[in-house]
Amino acid sequence: MKQLMYGAALAAAGLVCAFTNRHDTPSQKQKVTTVHQRPTQNPLLKRGEYLVMTMGCGDCHSPKKMTPQGPAPDMDRLLSGYNSNEPLGSFDKNMVKTGQWVLFNGQNTAFIGPWGVSFAANLTPDATGIGSWSLAQFTKAMRQGKAKGLDNNRPLLPPMPWPNYTHMTDDDMKAVFAYLKSLKPVANTVPAPMPPAP
């Protein structure tokens, strides 16, 4: 059942990524640069930015703004996770009980399935995000699926595809972490996951 849930969540995430504009268009790249207030010259940060954009981290971890081309990442809240100032909204709890459906909110930052409700984490270097995290914590979260990279913490919930990152090289892991730590900090306390409805 657990493999089925992860498989369904990964398939849903893949579909979302397939129908979402990639972040490597020239206009989007310019916007990313303006968020940082500087061009990324450091090779480690450039590699990290490339990996984060290619892996589609912003597809789930960045709130969206509606544009003429459809939803696009809100560059003022880049990688800040589920916007805690927005209400979750209502959803049909019976639809997800069967395990046949997974629901994504309109921002693509909250996810509802048989596991309950999970929220995309704040990946910015603010204290409400990964500001106090060490590289070792980040690596444990990405390779072992532990929330906040802590041994005794809960597992990361779908649709976070952490099993895809278990074989990332140490250099790439370090680059992703360095890039995330270089972002503009966004204060945003993401809610704790909600258990499945009875």
C-alpha positions as CSV (number, residue, x, y, z in Angstrom):
1,M,0.0,0.0,0.0
2,K,2.8,2.4,0.9
3,Q,4.6,1.8,-2.4
4,L,1.3,2.3,-4.2
5,M,0.8,5.7,-2.4
6,Y,4.3,6.8,-3.2
7,G,3.9,5.6,-6.8
8,A,0.6,7.5,-7.2
9,A,2.1,10.6,-5.7
10,L,5.2,10.5,-7.9
11,A,3.0,9.9,-10.9
12,A,0.9,13.0,-10.0
13,A,4.0,15.1,-9.4
14,G,5.4,13.9,-12.8
15,L,2.2,15.0,-14.5
16,V,2.3,18.4,-12.8
17,C,5.9,18.8,-13.9
18,A,5.0,17.8,-17.5
19,F,2.3,20.4,-17.8
20,T,4.2,23.2,-15.9
21,N,6.4,25.7,-17.7
22,R,10.0,24.9,-17.0
23,H,12.1,27.6,-15.3
24,D,14.8,27.8,-17.8
25,T,13.3,30.3,-20.2
26,P,15.3,33.6,-20.6
27,S,12.6,35.7,-19.0
28,Q,12.3,33.4,-16.0
29,K,16.1,33.2,-15.6
30,Q,16.2,37.0,-15.4
31,K,13.5,37.0,-12.7
32,V,15.5,34.5,-10.7
33,T,18.6,36.7,-10.9
34,T,16.6,39.8,-9.7
35,V,15.4,37.8,-6.7
36,H,19.0,37.2,-5.6
37,Q,19.9,40.9,-6.4
38,R,23.1,39.6,-8.0
39,P,24.1,37.3,-10.8
40,T,25.2,33.9,-9.6
41,Q,28.9,33.7,-10.5
42,N,30.0,31.2,-7.9
43,P,30.3,27.8,-9.7
44,L,28.8,25.9,-6.7
45,L,25.8,28.2,-6.6
46,K,25.4,28.0,-10.4
47,R,25.4,24.2,-10.2
48,G,22.9,24.3,-7.3
49,E,20.6,26.7,-9.2
50,Y,20.8,24.5,-12.3
51,L,19.9,21.4,-10.2
52,V,17.0,23.0,-8.3
53,M,15.5,24.3,-11.5
54,T,16.0,21.1,-13.4
55,M,14.6,18.9,-10.7
56,G,11.5,21.1,-10.6
57,C,11.7,21.9,-6.9
58,G,9.8,25.1,-7.5
59,D,6.9,23.2,-9.0
60,C,5.8,22.3,-5.5
61,H,7.8,24.5,-3.2
62,S,7.0,27.9,-4.8
63,P,3.6,29.5,-4.5
64,K,2.1,30.5,-7.9
65,K,0.8,33.6,-9.6
66,M,-1.6,33.4,-12.5
67,T,-0.1,34.7,-15.8
68,P,-1.4,34.7,-19.3
69,Q,0.5,31.4,-19.8
70,G,-1.1,29.9,-16.7
71,P,0.3,29.5,-13.1
72,A,4.0,30.5,-12.7
73,P,6.2,30.6,-9.6
74,D,5.7,33.7,-7.5
75,M,9.3,35.0,-7.6
76,D,8.8,37.1,-4.5
77,R,8.1,33.9,-2.6
78,L,10.5,31.6,-4.5
79,L,10.8,28.2,-2.8
80,S,9.0,29.4,0.4
81,G,6.6,26.5,0.5
82,Y,2.9,26.5,1.2
83,N,1.8,30.0,1.9
84,S,0.6,29.8,5.5
85,N,-1.5,33.1,5.0
86,E,-3.8,31.3,2.5
87,P,-6.6,29.1,3.7
88,L,-6.4,25.5,2.6
89,G,-10.0,25.4,1.3
90,S,-12.5,22.6,1.4
91,F,-12.1,19.3,-0.4
92,D,-14.1,16.0,-0.7
93,K,-12.6,13.8,2.0
94,N,-14.4,10.8,0.6
95,M,-12.6,11.1,-2.7
96,V,-9.1,10.5,-1.2
97,K,-10.1,7.8,1.3
98,T,-10.0,5.1,-1.3
99,G,-6.4,5.7,-2.3
100,Q,-7.4,6.2,-5.9
101,W,-7.1,9.9,-5.9
102,V,-4.5,12.5,-4.9
103,L,-5.5,16.2,-4.8
104,F,-3.3,19.2,-5.3
105,N,-4.4,22.7,-4.2
106,G,-4.4,25.5,-6.8
107,Q,-1.0,26.7,-5.7
108,N,0.4,23.2,-6.1
109,T,1.8,23.5,-2.5
110,A,-0.7,21.4,-0.5
111,F,-1.3,17.7,-1.3
112,I,-4.2,15.5,-0.1
113,G,-4.2,11.7,-0.3
114,P,-4.6,8.6,1.9
115,W,-1.7,9.9,4.1
116,G,-3.7,13.0,5.0
117,V,-2.6,16.5,4.0
118,S,1.0,17.4,3.4
119,F,2.4,20.9,2.7
120,A,5.5,21.9,0.7
121,A,8.2,23.0,3.0
122,N,9.9,26.4,3.1
123,L,13.3,25.9,1.5
124,T,14.5,29.5,2.0
125,P,17.2,30.3,4.6
126,D,14.8,32.0,6.9
127,A,14.4,30.6,10.5
128,T,11.0,29.2,9.4
129,G,12.6,27.4,6.6
130,I,16.1,25.8,6.4
131,G,17.9,28.7,8.0
132,S,19.2,26.7,10.9
133,W,19.8,23.4,9.0
134,S,23.2,21.9,8.5
135,L,24.3,20.2,5.3
136,A,24.1,16.9,7.2
137,Q,20.5,17.5,8.1
138,F,19.6,18.4,4.5
139,T,21.4,15.3,3.2
140,K,19.5,13.1,5.7
141,A,16.2,14.6,4.6
142,M,17.0,14.1,0.9
143,R,18.5,10.6,1.2
144,Q,16.6,9.1,4.1
145,G,13.3,11.0,3.9
146,K,13.4,12.3,7.4
147,A,11.6,15.6,8.2
148,K,14.0,18.3,9.0
149,G,16.8,15.8,8.6
150,L,16.4,14.5,12.2
151,D,16.7,10.8,13.1
152,N,13.6,10.6,15.3
153,N,11.4,12.8,13.2
154,R,8.4,11.7,11.0
155,P,9.0,10.6,7.4
156,L,8.7,13.0,4.6
157,L,5.2,12.6,3.0
158,P,4.1,12.3,-0.6
159,P,4.5,13.8,-3.1
160,M,8.0,14.7,-2.0
161,P,10.1,12.4,-4.3
162,W,13.0,12.0,-1.9
163,P,13.7,8.4,-3.0
164,N,14.7,10.0,-6.4
165,Y,17.6,11.8,-4.6
166,T,19.1,9.0,-2.6
167,H,21.9,8.5,-5.1
168,M,22.7,12.2,-5.7
169,T,26.4,12.8,-5.5
170,D,27.8,14.6,-2.4
171,D,28.9,17.4,-4.6
172,D,25.5,17.9,-6.1
173,M,23.8,17.7,-2.6
174,K,26.2,20.4,-1.4
175,A,25.5,22.6,-4.5
176,V,21.7,22.4,-4.0
177,F,22.1,23.2,-0.3
178,A,24.4,26.1,-1.0
179,Y,22.0,27.5,-3.6
180,L,19.0,27.2,-1.2
181,K,21.0,29.0,1.5
182,S,21.8,31.8,-0.9
183,L,18.1,32.6,-1.6
184,K,16.2,35.5,-0.2
185,P,14.8,34.4,3.2
186,V,11.0,34.3,3.3
187,A,9.3,34.1,6.7
188,N,6.6,31.5,6.3
189,T,5.8,28.9,8.9
190,V,4.4,26.0,7.0
191,P,1.7,24.0,8.8
192,A,2.3,20.6,10.2
193,P,0.8,17.7,8.1
194,M,-2.8,16.7,8.9
195,P,-3.6,13.1,9.5
196,P,-6.1,11.3,7.2
197,A,-9.8,12.0,7.8
198,P,-11.6,9.3,9.8
